[in-house]
């Protein structure tokens, strides 16, 4: 009797174990299927639409009208309607930038919107709220200030169609061009740490870890051949919080190279990662694809990953530059005559100048969503965000 009870108990346990095993297998199949769809599935219609919008040079998203004449007062007023990354400090920063302009402009807060020549809005989901837009004055210019790449714009941009007259961004097809940095004439001599005193090879600073540029994969592959220190929230080394570019110029110049990799590959998207490197006198290694390149720099300023067939070829070239003092110094000769401006607000003189033009064409971005997506990178999709997260935090750590 005891033996029969033991056998019955054993069979029950086996059946339960089998059921649990079946459930686990089913869950595993579902998870693998979802991962496959997320990672490999692409909507062909969206891809086709993206190609059409990217190469349409007729600018169907912009509607122009007869010329308008600005009032000829000596000072133009810009009302800052939104915050800038939830901060009101950009009002002061804009006014500081206006002080160095050839023409006279002044920024005021939202209370002065009614009598301003232009209204300025920062395109960021926590700053710009469509239901809080002011009453429209047809004689005012509404300007959208946009510094994020297309692939990271999460909001539905269709709701902003026929709202803004001018765009102000890093893209060269903006109404007002506002790059992250610029060259300026050098006003005083500067010294960089001598080649022989640079004892470290390369460093990188990353804060967005699961980026669409997959910088983490490039760095890991490159680290097989050369030494790279990674700073920031995605690295093993901490930044100096008092330094704008993570490291002070003195510490940055301990290195020969900086990996100035962008987190995505969008049209004209070249950020402070490049300009900080140039400012600090470290040779930048960039990851620009066609359509993304900064046209004001060339191969005598930077080294582009995509000029090489493989990452191993890039590493081989970096080693050759690191072993050749004259070749390395050739990447820094531009510093004898030029300096770099890295402020976010250095381009507001471009805005001021345009506001002082006597006549301009009236225009409105009737399809602002079309302008945003007229890019070499895809528009934002939640599935892409999930795919990037899976690649960074699940596949990459296990070597896939």
VOKELO-327603 format. One line per 3 residues: number of its first residue (from 1); their letters; for each residue x, y, z of N, C-alpha, C. Coordinates in steps of 0.001 Angstrom, whole numbers, padded with zeros to 6 digits. Atoms other than C-alpha are relative to their C-alpha. Example, Ala and Ser with C-alpha at 12.3 -4.5 7.8 and 13.67 -1.06 7.14 Angstrom:
2
1 = AS = 000890,-001190,000000,012300,-004500,007800,000900,001200,000000; -000820,-001190,-000060,013670,-001060,007140,-000770,001090,000730
//
This chain:
400
1 = XXX = 000839,-001213,000000,000000,000000,000000,000862,001246,000000; -000923,-001132,-000090,002806,002336,000883,000736,000187,-001316; -000708,-000061,001277,004608,001440,-002344,-000881,000615,-001081
4 = XXX = 000930,-000540,000985,001502,002190,-004458,-000175,001505,000185; 000173,-001425,-000269,001064,005587,-002712,001227,000778,-000483; -001213,-000667,000445,004676,006478,-003454,000021,000120,-001523
7 = XXX = 000017,-000029,001457,004282,005552,-007120,-001005,001033,-000509; 001038,-000965,000429,001062,007588,-007384,000495,001429,000210; -000535,-001331,-000293,002722,010587,-005737,001076,000384,-001010
10 = XXX = -001069,-000265,000960,005680,010257,-008092,-000566,000364,-001365; 000609,-000300,001296,003400,010181,-011150,-000615,001390,-000012; 000595,-001333,-000094,001568,013316,-009964,001084,001079,-000123
13 = XXX = -001115,-000957,000057,004864,015138,-009451,000565,000096,-001418; -000522,-000009,001368,006035,014102,-012905,-000922,000755,-000939; 000963,-000704,000848,002812,015319,-014502,000066,001504,000233
16 = XXX = -000115,-001423,-000303,003123,018677,-012712,001272,000603,-000597; -001267,-000473,000565,006748,019009,-013743,-000101,000131,-001511; 000173,-000045,001443,005775,018198,-017333,-000842,001198,-000427
19 = XXX = 000844,-001157,000302,003033,020821,-017274,000789,001311,000110; -000828,-001204,-000179,005447,023444,-015930,000982,000147,-001149; -000958,-000019,001105,007966,022480,-018607,-000672,000469,-001296
22 = XXX = 000740,-000402,001195,005319,022852,-021344,-000297,001497,000025; 000296,-001428,-000129,004335,026270,-020005,001240,000837,-000263; -001254,-000727,000212,007961,027403,-019914,000393,-000002,-001471
25 = XXX = -000322,000081,001435,008487,026196,-023481,-000898,000934,-000797; 000939,-000883,000696,005369,028044,-024607,000382,001463,000188; -000412,-001377,-000286,006492,031241,-022885,001256,000357,-000777
28 = XXX = -001245,-000237,000729,009933,030884,-024433,-000268,000216,-001487; 000335,-000150,001415,008428,030460,-027900,-000636,001360,-000271; 000655,-001298,000160,006244,033544,-027432,001023,001126,000079
31 = XXX = -001011,-001037,-000176,009185,035628,-026193,000917,000068,-001221; -000886,000027,001164,011439,034513,-029062,-000702,000573,-001225; 000770,-000519,001138,008668,035263,-031583,-000112,001516,000062
34 = XXX = 000114,-001449,-000173,008142,038741,-030152,001329,000690,-000280; -001322,-000574,000237,011873,039422,-030142,000331,000008,-001480; -000285,000071,001435,012133,038295,-033736,-000757,001091,-000753
37 = XXX = 000811,-001011,000683,009273,040552,-034831,000507,001403,000286; -000463,-001330,-000391,010613,043526,-032891,001323,000344,-000669; -001343,-000268,000507,014172,043155,-034143,000042,000028,-001526
40 = XXX = -000176,000161,001441,013637,042158,-037765,-001151,000533,-000848; 001151,-000414,000801,010182,043331,-038813,000096,001468,-000385; 000055,-001376,000476,009976,046488,-040924,-001252,000165,-000836
43 = XXX = 001189,-000309,000784,006864,048072,-042362,000441,000562,-001353; -000480,-000421,001310,007581,048303,-046082,-000666,001275,-000467; 000683,-001219,000410,004984,051015,-046589,000652,001220,000626
46 = XXX = -000663,-001112,-000680,006664,053249,-044006,001348,000278,-000634; -001300,-000186,000634,010037,052656,-045635,-000165,000707,-001339; 000238,-000614,001292,008619,053560,-049033,-000368,001469,000151
49 = XXX = 000386,-001392,-000232,007008,056724,-047681,001194,000831,000430; -001172,-000724,-000466,010251,057674,-045960,000910,000377,-001166; -000850,-000278,001153,012187,057412,-049231,-000582,001128,-000840
52 = XXX = 000639,-001050,000788,009650,059576,-051034,000207,001355,000650; -000125,-001286,-000688,009788,062301,-048371,001453,000464,000041; -001402,-000378,-000130,013558,062205,-048041,000542,000665,-001255
55 = XXX = -000597,-000490,001231,014282,062895,-051699,-000886,000972,-000773; 000852,-000984,000652,011475,065312,-052483,000558,001387,000273; -000659,-001285,-000175,013240,068629,-053072,-000935,001182,-000210
58 = XXX = 000953,-001074,000272,010077,070604,-053824,-000513,000657,001276; 000441,-000525,-001294,009459,071266,-050125,-001518,000190,000052; 001456,-000120,-000024,005717,070493,-050220,-000544,000374,001379
61 = XXX = 000434,-000297,-001362,005600,071091,-046477,-000006,001490,000299; -000113,-001436,-000248,006234,074839,-046822,-000900,000771,-000962; 000877,-000843,000816,003594,077304,-048050,000450,001449,000121
64 = XXX = -000458,-001391,-000007,004750,080792,-049054,-001080,000912,-000564; 000983,-000992,000400,002730,083951,-049592,000730,001246,-000506; -000612,-001262,000408,003359,087544,-050641,000971,000481,001066
67 = XXX = -000984,-000534,-000936,006180,089446,-049050,-000683,000804,001097; 000468,-000838,-001092,005630,091053,-045686,001112,000981,000357; -000973,-001019,-000368,007337,094205,-044505,000023,000147,001507
70 = XXX = -000128,-000181,-001438,008663,094381,-040983,-000043,001482,000352; -000133,-001365,-000504,008320,097515,-038951,001489,000313,000117; -001427,-000331,000096,011618,099397,-039209,000562,000562,001296
73 = XXX = -000575,-000439,-001253,012244,099942,-035520,001416,-000548,000143; -001417,000367,-000097,015898,099726,-034537,000239,-001256,000821; -000160,001186,-000849,015356,096923,-032014,-001160,-000957,-000219
76 = XXX = 001009,001039,000169,013511,093669,-032631,-000179,-000748,001322; 000331,000666,-001257,011768,091888,-029772,-000454,-001428,-000266; 000367,001412,000103,011530,088109,-029388,-000570,-000442,001349
79 = XXX = 000626,000499,-001226,009089,086726,-026826,000266,-001496,000127; -000309,001410,-000257,010235,083420,-025328,-001206,-000619,000695; 001266,000493,-000524,007021,081473,-024840,000153,-001251,000872
82 = XXX = -000154,001259,-000733,008267,078104,-023568,001272,-000005,000846; -001250,000254,-000724,010901,076832,-021186,000966,-000723,-000942; -001033,000711,000770,014111,075221,-022448,000477,-001156,000863
85 = XXX = -000229,001171,-000848,014346,071682,-021076,-000435,000300,001441; 000684,-000313,-001268,012033,072867,-018275,000654,001127,000780; -000700,-001096,-000685,014292,075801,-017421,-000334,001328,-000672
88 = XXX = 000251,-001349,000514,013595,079529,-017783,001298,000763,-000252; -001278,-000703,000070,017303,080355,-017882,000378,000414,-001420; -000431,-000325,001355,017481,080485,-021671,-000379,001416,-000411
91 = XXX = 000309,-001405,000274,015869,083936,-021659,001239,000858,000242; -001235,-000730,-000314,019014,085291,-019991,001099,-000342,-001011; -001036,000423,000941,021249,083244,-022300,-000202,000624,-001383
94 = XXX = 000285,-000601,001305,019522,084576,-025416,000359,001479,000010; -000337,-001426,-000087,019854,088168,-024260,001511,000213,000050; -001465,-000090,-000029,023531,087571,-023523,000573,-000176,-001397
97 = XXX = -000451,000212,001374,023961,086260,-027072,-000312,001212,-000874; 000390,-001169,000793,022116,089261,-028527,000961,001176,000190; -000904,-001123,-000272,024646,091612,-026929,001158,000069,-000990
100 = XXX = -001146,000032,000912,027334,090519,-029394,-000414,000089,-001468; 000491,-000021,001382,025148,090836,-032515,000211,001366,-000653; -000125,-001238,000758,025581,093431,-035238,-001275,000820,000086
103 = XXX = 001294,-000667,-000125,021880,094244,-035132,-000487,-000072,001445; 000484,-000101,-001367,019902,095054,-032036,-001275,-000820,000185; 001159,000841,-000316,017508,092476,-030568,-000088,-000172,001514
106 = XXX = 000221,000190,-001441,015996,091770,-027182,-001011,-001111,000202; 000916,001092,-000340,014309,088733,-025645,-000790,000381,001253; 000866,-000264,-001142,011360,089073,-023270,-000754,-001278,000340
109 = XXX = 000761,001196,-000367,009223,086563,-021411,-001376,000014,-000664; 001284,000174,000675,005759,085422,-022417,-000965,001164,000215; 000899,-001129,-000260,004125,088517,-020907,000115,001077,-001080
112 = XXX = -000183,-000983,001058,005533,090591,-023748,-000340,-000526,-001378; 000271,000648,001281,004227,088266,-026464,-000863,000843,-000924; 000977,-000727,000822,001439,090560,-027675,000661,001036,-000896
115 = XXX = -000625,-001109,000740,003783,093339,-028832,001372,-000368,-000568; -001310,000434,000488,006782,091246,-029967,-000022,-000227,-001507; -000132,000280,001430,008066,090827,-033497,-000050,-001495,-000284
118 = XXX = -000043,001444,000204,008481,087098,-033016,-000226,-000718,001328; 000165,000869,-001163,007580,084286,-030616,000878,-001228,-000203; -000933,001122,000074,010064,081536,-029829,-000513,-001155,000855
121 = XXX = 000483,001197,-000683,009065,077979,-028876,001081,-001077,-000088; -000953,001116,000014,011360,075121,-027867,-000756,-001289,-000245; 000661,001244,000356,010391,071851,-029476,000520,-001117,000902
124 = XXX = -000311,001095,-000910,010491,069404,-026604,-001285,-000315,000746; 001336,000362,-000466,007563,067463,-025236,-000333,000537,001382; 000263,-000542,-001324,007998,068794,-021708,-000082,001529,-000003
127 = XXX = 000014,-001461,000087,008280,072401,-022897,-001171,000526,-000826; 001014,-000496,000931,005849,072807,-025790,-001313,-000754,000180; 001325,000585,-000182,002162,072203,-025052,-000960,000693,-000958
130 = XXX = 000821,-000566,001065,-000154,072696,-028004,-001220,000718,000558; 001212,-000615,-000543,-003179,073493,-025860,000289,001295,000767; -000361,-001226,-000710,-001248,076366,-024226,000605,001057,-000926
133 = XXX = -000510,-000994,000933,-000323,078276,-027380,-000789,001301,000127; 000684,-001286,-000150,-001139,081994,-027306,-000910,000302,-001192; 000827,-000453,001104,-003662,083809,-029466,000897,000524,-001113
136 = XXX = -000877,-000287,001131,-002238,084289,-032944,-000111,001445,-000469; -000083,-001312,000627,-001094,087688,-034223,000582,-000212,-001394; -000474,000317,001358,-000783,087426,-038039,001251,000760,-000414
139 = XXX = -001198,-000768,000340,002018,090016,-038101,001239,-000475,000745; -001130,000537,-000743,004244,087977,-035804,000582,-001232,-000698; -000677,001210,000476,006773,085316,-036743,000061,-000998,001154
142 = XXX = -000095,001066,-000994,006378,082082,-034818,001146,-000927,-000401; -001238,000732,000285,009702,080236,-034560,000076,-001231,000895; -000191,001233,-000762,010230,076623,-033505,001491,-000319,000051
145 = XXX = -001425,000272,-000229,013661,075884,-032014,000148,-001484,000287; -000051,001461,-000054,014552,072231,-032566,001438,-000477,-000092; -001382,000478,-000014,017833,070562,-031598,000108,-001518,000140
148 = XXX = -000012,001455,-000114,016817,066897,-031274,-000104,-000633,-001385; 000110,000667,001308,017260,064450,-034197,-001372,-000632,-000180; 001327,000513,000352,014201,063126,-035983,-000333,-001300,000708
151 = XXX = 000266,001347,-000508,014565,059595,-034685,-000359,-000011,001490; 000327,-000074,-001423,014157,060763,-031052,-001218,000884,000286; 001178,-000843,-000206,011109,062992,-031595,-001213,-000897,000192
154 = XXX = 001029,000976,-000340,008383,061022,-029838,-001421,000504,-000231; 001363,-000516,000059,005388,063337,-030094,-000560,-000087,-001418; 000669,-000029,001290,002838,063407,-032893,000161,001390,-000601
157 = XXX = -000312,-001317,000547,004192,066243,-035030,-001093,000528,-000920; 001087,-000439,000876,001071,066359,-037217,-000800,001122,000657; 000767,-001019,-000706,-000608,068474,-034540,000636,001382,-000087
160 = XXX = -000691,-001283,000140,001969,071198,-035258,000016,000504,-001445; 000115,-000485,001372,001158,071520,-038946,-000705,001348,-000029; 000575,-001342,000199,000355,075108,-040033,000038,000852,001262
163 = XXX = -000139,-000789,-001224,001526,076521,-036697,001188,000962,-000089; -001234,-000796,-000067,005089,077801,-037212,000395,000563,-001363; -000453,-000679,001219,006499,080251,-039731,001463,-000310,-000315
166 = XXX = -001428,000240,000189,010211,079650,-039223,000445,-001191,000841; -000679,001032,-000790,012359,076760,-038084,001403,000494,000325; -001352,-000363,-000430,015599,077217,-036172,000619,-001257,000595
169 = XXX = -000583,001259,-000462,017770,074141,-035845,001367,-000216,-000624; -001313,000371,000517,021064,072392,-036635,-000072,-000393,-001473; 000142,000400,001396,019663,071396,-040035,000210,001195,-000924
172 = XXX = -000321,-001097,000913,020911,073442,-042955,-001203,000458,-000818; 001202,-000433,000702,017427,073531,-044496,-000965,000738,000923; 000816,-000800,-000916,016115,075481,-041491,-000095,001435,-000510
175 = XXX = 000103,-001422,000321,014888,079038,-041864,001176,000753,000602; -001158,-000579,-000684,017546,080040,-039340,000920,-001151,000392; -000968,001070,-000266,020619,077808,-039250,000614,000196,001377
178 = XXX = -000490,-000086,-001374,021641,077055,-035655,000820,-001239,000345; -000834,001171,-000283,024514,074547,-035530,000450,-000022,001458; -000456,000164,-001378,025872,073202,-032258,001327,000708,000260
181 = XXX = -001285,-000662,-000174,029212,074893,-032874,000417,000662,-001290; -000491,-000704,001185,031137,077103,-035263,001470,000354,000187; -001355,-000537,-000027,034618,078201,-036163,-000062,001520,000091
184 = XXX = -000155,-001449,-000083,035617,081739,-035226,001487,000320,-000098; -001402,-000408,000080,038825,083708,-035733,000648,-000017,001373; -000705,000058,-001284,041365,083080,-033018,000492,001391,000392
187 = XXX = -000373,-001328,-000478,041956,086189,-030930,001287,-000003,000809; -001227,000082,-000791,044850,084954,-028856,000665,-001342,-000254; -000745,001237,000188,047545,082318,-029026,-000465,-001055,001004
190 = XXX = 000371,001089,-000899,046771,078952,-027529,001033,-001105,-000088; -000959,001093,-000023,048983,076103,-026491,-000729,-001304,000279; 000523,001331,-000252,048108,072455,-026698,001123,-000862,000545
193 = XXX = -001006,000885,-000597,049850,069698,-024830,000809,-000667,-001108; -000841,000601,001046,052810,068443,-026885,-000344,-001463,-000236; 000286,001375,000415,052407,065180,-028740,000636,-001014,000943
196 = XXX = -000729,000975,-000817,055027,063402,-026617,-000519,-000061,001428; 000530,-000017,-001368,053223,064370,-023385,-001400,-000600,000111; 001332,000629,-000005,049959,062709,-024375,000187,-001497,000217
199 = XXX = -000357,001367,-000404,050228,059410,-022565,-001136,-001009,-000178; 001143,000900,000147,046745,057977,-023242,-000490,000020,-001447; 000333,000150,001418,045262,056775,-026509,-001315,000707,-000371
202 = XXX = 001293,-000563,000414,041525,057580,-026759,-001006,-000089,001133; 001095,000059,-000969,038438,058330,-024714,-001309,000343,-000690; 001342,-000294,000500,034686,058617,-025243,-000864,000418,001174
205 = XXX = 000964,-000430,-001024,031819,060248,-023339,-001396,-000309,-000524; 001340,000391,000429,028383,058628,-023633,-000974,000101,001167; 001038,-000086,-001027,025216,059405,-021695,-001272,-000738,-000403
208 = XXX = 001143,000786,000481,022603,057686,-023882,000527,-001376,-000379; -000650,001303,000126,023410,053999,-023605,-000586,-000869,-001109; 000616,000844,001023,020875,052268,-025883,-000354,000859,-001214
211 = XXX = 000205,-000953,001087,021348,054629,-028798,-000157,-000717,-001336; 000244,000578,001315,020344,054052,-032406,001279,-000105,-000828; -001278,000110,000695,023927,054581,-033564,000805,-001215,000413
214 = XXX = -000674,001194,-000515,024958,051474,-031575,001488,000254,000244; -001391,-000357,-000274,028112,053189,-030397,000683,-001026,000885; -000573,000977,-000928,028592,050565,-027707,000612,-001182,-000746
217 = XXX = -000553,001106,000785,029157,047893,-030351,001301,000416,-000703; -001210,-000486,000678,031681,050015,-032246,001159,000089,000990; -001051,-000158,-001006,033602,050794,-029056,000541,-001350,000438
220 = XXX = -000476,001327,-000435,033716,047165,-027943,000890,-000644,-001050; -000812,000569,001057,035061,046096,-031320,001337,000727,-000104; -001227,-000790,000094,037584,048933,-031370,000941,-000275,001170
223 = XXX = -000817,000282,-001182,038773,048050,-027861,000797,-001298,-000129; -000790,001205,000247,040057,044756,-029239,001396,000354,-000518; -001242,-000384,000651,042839,046722,-030944,000711,001174,000674
226 = XXX = -000594,-001173,-000633,043375,049960,-028990,-000660,000243,001356; 000525,-000320,-001327,042850,051320,-025475,-000961,001189,-000074; 001011,-001059,-000008,039684,053394,-024989,-000605,000094,001394
229 = XXX = 000663,-000267,-001276,038456,054943,-021738,-001378,000587,-000282; 001375,-000464,000226,034680,055453,-021590,-000507,000687,001259; 000519,-000801,-001104,033281,058216,-019376,-001508,000181,-000138
232 = XXX = 001432,-000288,000030,029727,059163,-018464,-000816,-001133,000568; 000902,000987,-000587,026679,057191,-017397,000068,-001354,-000698; -000121,001272,000719,027424,054503,-020012,001399,-000592,000104
235 = XXX = -001372,000471,-000095,031068,054077,-019075,000406,-000381,001406; -000515,000432,-001290,033233,052889,-016236,000742,001124,000732; -000692,-001133,-000604,034770,056318,-015517,-000958,001183,000154
238 = XXX = 000897,-001110,-000293,033110,059391,-014035,000526,001302,-000594; -000354,-001308,000537,033049,062851,-015577,000286,000981,001135; -000167,-001139,-000888,034233,065999,-013894,-001202,000903,-000200
241 = XXX = 001267,-000724,000155,030884,067700,-013252,000223,001482,-000238; -000269,-001425,000200,032534,071123,-013402,000440,000311,-001425; -000474,-000209,001360,033694,070628,-016980,-001128,-000218,-000993
244 = XXX = 001098,000047,000964,031318,071277,-019881,000068,-001237,-000879; -000150,001156,000873,032714,068479,-022017,000392,-001264,000720; -000296,001160,-000858,033087,065954,-019172,001396,000108,000609
247 = XXX = -001362,-000150,-000497,036857,066390,-018880,000480,001430,-000207; -000631,-001291,000206,038794,069589,-018402,000927,-000092,-001204; -000892,-000005,001165,040960,070648,-021326,001333,-000658,000337
250 = XXX = -001287,000584,-000402,044083,069675,-019408,-000067,-001525,000028; 000138,001453,-000064,042794,066144,-018747,-000303,-000590,-001371; 000325,000498,001344,041367,065784,-022249,001252,-000123,-000857
253 = XXX = -001216,000006,000806,044770,066581,-023729,001026,-001025,000479; -000812,001181,-000303,046251,063581,-021962,-000182,-001054,-001095; 000352,000971,001030,044615,061700,-024842,000369,000523,-001383
256 = XXX = -000252,-000349,001398,045463,061631,-028536,-001304,000182,-000769; 001240,-000002,000768,041916,060965,-029767,-001215,000015,000936; 001291,000111,-000674,038312,061377,-028707,-001011,-000591,-000977
259 = XXX = 001055,000580,000828,035507,059192,-030074,-001229,000902,000104; 001105,-000968,-000007,033016,061931,-030936,-001175,-000575,-000785; 001060,000712,000709,030319,059484,-032006,-001366,000578,000342
262 = XXX = 001373,-000451,-000220,026762,060755,-032475,-000890,-001200,000316; 000879,001097,-000406,023901,058714,-031040,-000976,-000450,-001082; 000874,000365,001111,022029,058626,-034355,000567,000592,-001283
265 = XXX = -000512,-000437,001296,022559,059207,-038063,-001095,000755,-000749; 001025,-000831,000618,020254,062042,-039079,000635,001148,-000780; -000493,-001059,000883,020598,064856,-041602,000634,001135,000806
268 = XXX = -000729,-001129,-000594,023227,067433,-040509,000183,-000109,001512; -000035,000118,-001462,023149,066036,-036958,001427,-000201,000497; -001347,-000018,-000559,026571,066966,-035601,-000046,000904,001224
271 = XXX = 000257,-000706,-001251,026537,068024,-031963,001291,000506,000655; -001133,-000506,-000771,028786,069415,-029288,001098,-001042,000170; -001027,001038,-000113,030619,066065,-029271,001185,000307,-000915
274 = XXX = -001067,-000415,000899,032577,067262,-032275,000655,001279,000485; -000527,-001337,-000268,032949,070887,-031225,000782,000063,001305; -000782,000062,-001238,034128,070105,-027677,001378,-000596,-000274
277 = XXX = -001279,000622,000333,036830,067854,-029127,000922,000998,-000687; -000800,-000992,000714,038007,070559,-031508,000444,001114,000938; -000312,-001080,-000933,037862,073183,-028770,001137,-000393,000934
280 = XXX = -000979,000451,-000977,039983,071089,-026419,001309,-000484,-000632; -001254,000380,000634,042637,070242,-028993,000275,-001483,000018; -000146,001451,000105,041992,066499,-029224,-000563,-000410,-001356
283 = XXX = 000446,000380,001343,041646,064830,-032629,-001284,-000827,000092; 001277,000729,-000081,038002,063736,-033083,-000050,-001161,-000988; 000347,001119,000869,037048,060338,-034466,-001523,-000038,-000051
286 = XXX = 001448,-000158,000134,033503,060630,-035837,-000609,-001203,-000717; 000734,001112,000643,030822,058249,-037173,-001083,000546,-000920; 000969,-000657,000871,029131,060318,-039882,-000291,-000828,-001240
289 = XXX = 000416,000638,001246,027136,058705,-042658,-000284,001085,-001035; 000289,-000956,001069,026311,060339,-045984,-001260,000786,000335; 001126,-000864,-000326,023997,063301,-045458,000073,000568,001399
292 = XXX = -000150,-000460,-001388,025106,063777,-041861,001217,000901,000161; -001306,-000619,-000171,028547,065275,-042456,-000090,001497,000309; -000168,-001433,-000257,029549,068664,-041074,000879,000554,-001109
295 = XXX = -000708,-000459,001195,030544,070509,-044243,001102,001007,000306; -001026,-000990,-000337,032684,073068,-042399,001292,-000629,000494; -001239,000696,-000352,035227,070440,-041397,000303,-001017,-001088
298 = XXX = -000393,000975,001018,037155,067995,-043551,000982,-000993,000603; -000894,001060,-000470,039664,065175,-043340,001261,000522,000668; -001142,-000565,-000719,042293,067569,-042004,-000370,000376,001438
301 = XXX = 000473,-000300,-001350,040156,068139,-038875,-000364,-001259,000778; 000566,001166,-000673,038611,064743,-038123,000383,-001274,-000737; -000160,001324,000601,038916,061024,-038783,-001361,-000676,000065
304 = XXX = 001353,000570,000053,035681,059374,-039924,000065,-001522,-000075; 000075,001458,-000047,034985,055764,-039023,-000397,-000585,-001351; 000551,000575,001227,033080,055247,-042275,000835,000293,-001245
307 = XXX = -000969,-000081,001091,036060,056183,-044416,000835,-001272,-000099; -000767,001239,-000050,037414,052734,-043555,-000927,-001187,-000233; 000807,001183,000316,036239,049303,-044644,-000430,-000727,001274
310 = XXX = 000303,000718,-001242,036393,047792,-041161,000490,000798,001197; -000462,-000637,-001235,036855,048860,-037569,001482,-000326,000235; -001409,000364,-000124,040154,046991,-037624,000873,000932,-000834
313 = XXX = -000744,-000932,000847,041299,049219,-040499,000105,001375,000659; -000035,-001273,-000732,040343,052292,-038473,001037,-000059,001112; -000957,000144,-001096,042330,051017,-035489,001440,000025,-000513
316 = XXX = -001339,000020,000591,045324,050381,-037708,000451,001407,-000368; -000360,-001372,000375,045199,053950,-039013,000238,000861,001235; -000195,-000777,-001221,044804,055439,-035533,001368,-000293,000619
319 = XXX = -001326,000356,-000521,047888,053541,-034427,001105,000670,-000808; -001026,-000631,000829,049829,054903,-037390,000089,001498,000271; -000008,-001430,-000340,048787,058472,-036528,000650,000208,001360
322 = XXX = -000558,-000106,-001351,049691,057900,-032864,001510,-000220,000015; -001440,000272,000065,053170,056768,-033947,000760,001026,-000835; -000612,-000969,000911,053809,059739,-036230,-000320,001415,000475
325 = XXX = 000235,-001317,-000593,054204,063123,-034534,-000448,001040,-001033; 000348,-001003,001007,054057,065215,-037713,-001394,-000256,-000575; 001335,000335,000513,050990,063359,-038996,-001069,000372,001023
328 = XXX = 000971,-000360,-001037,049206,063787,-035672,-000178,001519,000070; 000075,-001461,-000115,050033,067496,-035463,-000689,000646,-001200; 000665,-000560,001181,048672,068007,-038983,-001499,000138,000212
331 = XXX = 001428,-000100,-000309,045183,067453,-037558,-000318,001194,000907; 000209,-001122,-000916,045685,070443,-035233,000491,001327,-000569; -000561,-001236,000560,047216,073022,-037600,-001043,001098,-000158
334 = XXX = 001072,-000993,000145,043837,074745,-038071,-000096,000905,001226; 000111,-000764,-001245,044103,075933,-034438,000899,001242,000006; -000864,-001180,000067,046782,078440,-035440,-000785,001256,-000389
337 = XXX = 000785,-001148,000456,044140,080676,-037037,-001438,000002,000502; 001410,000100,-000362,040773,079410,-035810,-000195,-000471,001428; 000449,000471,-001302,039012,078870,-032523,-001403,-000566,-000187
340 = XXX = 001307,000640,000097,035684,077183,-031738,-000969,000628,000994; 001085,-000464,-000856,032417,078519,-030357,-000929,-001179,000242; 000788,001196,-000321,030459,075806,-028524,-001309,000292,000707
343 = XXX = 001228,-000326,-000724,027577,077685,-026918,-001231,-000394,-000811; 001272,000305,000643,024041,076517,-027682,-000613,001247,-000637; 000702,-001223,000369,023096,080141,-028191,000794,000908,-000940
346 = XXX = -000833,-000864,000826,025849,081410,-030484,-000684,000381,-001308; 000650,-000252,001291,023479,081269,-033483,-001165,000984,000084; 001139,-000914,-000099,020912,083714,-032140,000255,001322,-000722
349 = XXX = -000279,-001165,000843,022694,086504,-034011,-000510,-000236,-001424; 000592,000312,001300,021584,084704,-037181,-001492,000322,-000001; 001423,-000319,-000133,018012,085025,-035943,-000216,001510,000016
352 = XXX = 000127,-001451,-000110,018479,088663,-035053,000191,000665,-001364; -000269,-000558,001320,019928,089423,-038469,-001187,-000202,-000940; 001121,000283,000898,017019,087760,-040267,-001220,000838,000373
355 = XXX = 001123,-000844,-000426,014477,089671,-038189,000172,001441,-000459; -000266,-001367,000430,016151,092888,-039325,-000027,000163,-001524; 000171,-000141,001443,015687,092113,-043006,-001247,000843,-000271
358 = XXX = 001110,-000937,000242,013439,094772,-044479,-001252,-000708,-000489; 001152,000767,000486,011208,092320,-046310,000343,-001477,-000037; -000149,001457,000097,010727,088568,-046139,-001302,-000559,-000551
361 = XXX = 001226,000642,000484,008281,086196,-047709,-000780,-000552,001182; 000853,000654,-001001,005372,085204,-045548,-000003,-001499,-000293; 000001,001446,000193,005478,081471,-045017,-000523,-000688,001238
364 = XXX = 000431,000823,-001116,004068,078740,-042840,000335,-001446,-000334; -000260,001420,000198,005099,075129,-042370,-001336,-000732,000083; 001329,000602,000056,001730,073800,-043486,000048,-001491,000281
367 = XXX = -000210,001399,-000360,003124,070289,-043156,001319,-000099,000753; -001200,000041,-000828,005631,070639,-040360,000491,-001432,000179; -000367,001412,-000131,005556,066865,-039971,000813,-000459,-001203
370 = XXX = -000770,000344,001189,006840,066618,-043546,001417,000516,000069; -001352,-000544,-000148,009771,068887,-042788,000814,-000826,000992; -000705,000783,-001025,010680,066912,-039662,000476,-001326,-000566
373 = XXX = -000341,001338,000485,010641,063567,-041464,000756,000023,-001324; -000803,-000094,001212,012456,064856,-044566,001471,-000152,000396; -001281,000268,-000645,015587,063218,-043208,000605,-001270,-000557
376 = XXX = -000662,001231,000416,018121,060489,-043877,-000148,-001098,001053; 000281,001001,-001032,017094,058705,-040668,-001510,-000158,000129; 001450,000223,-000117,013664,057179,-039961,-000608,000816,001124
379 = XXX = 000695,-000686,-001077,011067,058925,-037875,-000146,-000940,001202; 000097,000767,-001246,010476,057807,-034302,-001111,-001044,-000077; 000989,001056,-000204,008710,054507,-033699,000289,-000662,001343
382 = XXX = -000185,000637,-001303,008137,052908,-030343,000686,-001349,-000148; -000601,001314,000210,009109,049528,-031789,001509,000126,-000176; -001444,-000211,000142,012520,050962,-032699,000657,000204,001358
385 = XXX = -000526,-000230,-001344,012994,052097,-029127,000137,-001324,000753; -000047,001315,-000649,012176,048601,-027854,001122,-000840,-000599; -001050,000767,000681,014475,047072,-030457,001382,000433,000473
388 = XXX = -001290,-000512,-000457,017342,049336,-029390,000286,-000442,001432; -000165,000425,-001399,016757,048491,-025728,000375,-001477,000078; -000288,001435,000004,016742,044748,-026433,001430,-000262,-000463
391 = XXX = -001352,000203,000518,019931,044981,-028472,001054,000378,001031; -001010,-000485,-000954,021763,046972,-025786,000040,-000810,001282; 000032,000551,-001352,020616,045290,-022594,-000210,-001510,000068
394 = XXX = 000211,001460,000003,019833,041685,-023655,001006,-000686,-000923; -000869,000675,000972,021750,040744,-026797,001465,000370,000164; -001392,-000457,-000079,024888,042845,-026399,000771,-000588,001185
397 = XXX = -000761,000548,-001131,025837,041658,-022866,000377,-001467,-000138; -000313,001415,000150,025763,038014,-023955,000783,-000275,-001287; -000877,000149,001154,027864,038653,-027026,-000696,-000194,-001328
400 = X = 000753,000146,001264,025118,038599,-029679,-000105,001322,-000736
//
